[in-house]
Amino acid sequence: LNQGGPVFADTNNMIILDVRTPEEFSDTHIQGAKNYDIFSANFKDQISKLDKNKTYKVYCRSGNRSGQAEQLMKSMGFKDVENIGSVAEAARRLNKKCNGKTC
């Protein structure tokens, strides 16, 4: 995991995925993020419906689940997926605010 990596300049052309539980997502999440719970039984089915040619930035609470999601997505043929770590790290790198509690 690239701790403290670059801040992304163009966030308009990327899809931000939060792979935490819906409860964690409702507590706080990055503006514009889509919630796909990696622990959900249909996570792989949900992910398989996404466009494999788009750019995805994936985060969770610590970077662990998003790392798992990144590997899974790459194994499914996604071209551009990056684990950007925890909520706070992702918010900083995406230069986005959080909805709910502080990141």
C-alpha positions in Angstrom: 0.0 0.0 0.0 1.3 3.4 -1.0 1.0 5.4 2.2 0.9 9.1 1.6 0.8 8.7 -2.2 0.1 11.6 -4.5 -3.1 13.6 -4.4 -5.1 12.9 -7.6 -5.7 15.9 -9.7 -8.7 14.7 -11.8 -11.2 12.9 -9.7 -14.1 13.4 -12.2 -13.1 10.5 -14.3 -12.7 8.0 -11.5 -15.2 5.9 -9.6 -14.6 5.8 -5.8 -15.6 2.6 -4.2 -16.1 2.2 -0.4 -15.9 -1.6 0.3 -16.9 -1.3 4.0 -20.3 -2.4 5.5 -23.4 -0.2 4.9 -23.3 0.7 8.7 -19.7 2.0 8.3 -20.6 3.8 5.1 -23.6 5.5 6.7 -21.4 6.6 9.6 -19.0 8.4 7.3 -17.9 8.2 3.7 -16.2 10.2 1.0 -18.5 12.4 -1.0 -19.4 10.7 -4.3 -18.3 7.2 -3.1 -20.3 4.1 -4.0 -20.7 1.5 -1.3 -20.1 -2.2 -2.2 -19.7 -4.2 0.9 -16.9 -6.8 0.4 -18.4 -9.0 3.1 -21.7 -9.2 1.2 -22.5 -12.5 -0.4 -23.2 -10.8 -3.7 -20.2 -8.5 -3.7 -18.6 -10.3 -6.8 -21.9 -10.2 -8.7 -22.3 -6.4 -7.9 -18.7 -5.7 -9.0 -19.0 -7.8 -12.2 -21.7 -5.3 -13.4 -19.2 -2.4 -13.3 -17.4 -1.1 -16.4 -14.0 -2.9 -16.4 -12.4 -0.1 -18.5 -13.1 2.8 -16.0 -10.7 3.9 -13.3 -11.5 2.8 -9.7 -10.1 4.1 -6.4 -11.0 1.7 -3.6 -10.9 2.4 0.2 -12.1 0.9 3.5 -11.3 1.4 7.2 -7.6 0.5 7.1 -6.7 -0.5 3.6 -7.0 -4.2 4.2 -10.4 -4.9 2.6 -9.8 -2.5 -0.2 -6.6 -4.4 -0.9 -8.6 -7.6 -1.2 -11.1 -5.8 -3.4 -8.3 -4.5 -5.6 -6.9 -8.0 -6.1 -10.3 -9.5 -6.8 -11.2 -6.8 -9.3 -7.9 -7.2 -11.2 -8.4 -10.9 -11.3 -11.9 -10.2 -12.9 -10.3 -8.2 -15.7 -10.6 -4.6 -14.4 -7.8 -2.5 -16.0 -7.3 0.4 -13.6 -7.9 -0.3 -9.9 -6.0 1.1 -7.0 -6.3 0.6 -3.3 -6.0 4.1 -1.7 -6.2 2.9 1.9 -8.2 4.2 4.8 -11.1 6.6 4.7 -8.9 9.5 5.9 -6.1 8.6 3.5 -8.5 8.3 0.6 -10.1 11.6 1.5 -6.8 13.4 1.5 -5.5 11.8 -1.7 -8.8 12.5 -3.5 -9.0 16.0 -1.9 -12.6 15.3 -1.0 -14.7 15.9 2.1 -16.6 13.2 4.0 -20.3 12.9 4.6 -21.2 12.1 8.1 -18.5 12.1 10.8 -15.0 13.4 10.2 -12.9 11.1 8.1 
